[in-house]
Amino acid sequence: MANNDGLIVFGGNEIVLNVGGIRYYTTIETLTKIPNSLFSQFFVGNWQSKLNQNGELFIDRDGDIFKYILSFLRTGCEPIINEQIKQEFYREAHFYRISDAILFNFIDSTLLNDEQKRILTEFEGNLIKKWK
């Protein structure tokens, strides 16, 4: 719904993202599901002042890949995509600071047995220590 200024206005929780020129319609709740993500930190305080003249949040990133990021945020499931796109997905996930959630989602999956989960969790813990 547009107001008198031509801006898109929703009922409180909805937002339009313009990612690399592609518009996505979603909710703030979906975008902020993952603590410490870029979005969970963005939607604090006066975030509305960061919207463009069309009432959209513009993000200068790959709009084609963002559909997979948004799908993950909506479902909690990693999308089934080819290896080339998967690498781009992981790169974008890192930018949006959701890559840890993807890793934990994989660790918790039923695809791994208990020993594999232990090894991966240990590796991830050592990786975090290395970065600190």
Sequence and secondary structure as in RCSB ss.txt:
>XXXX:A:sequence
MANNDGLIVFGGNEIVLNVGGIRYYTTIETLTKIPNSLFSQFFVGNWQSKLNQNGELFIDRDGDIFKYILSFLRT
GCEPIINEQIKQEFYREAHFYRISDAILFNFIDSTLLNDEQKRILTEFEGNLIKKWK
>XXXX:A:secstr
 B TTS B  SSSEEEEEETTEEEEEEHHHHTSSTTSHHHHHSSSSGGGGS TTS EEE S HHHHHHHHHHHHH
SS     HHHHHHHHHHHHHTT HHHHHHHHHTSTTS HHHHHHHHHHHHHHHHHH 
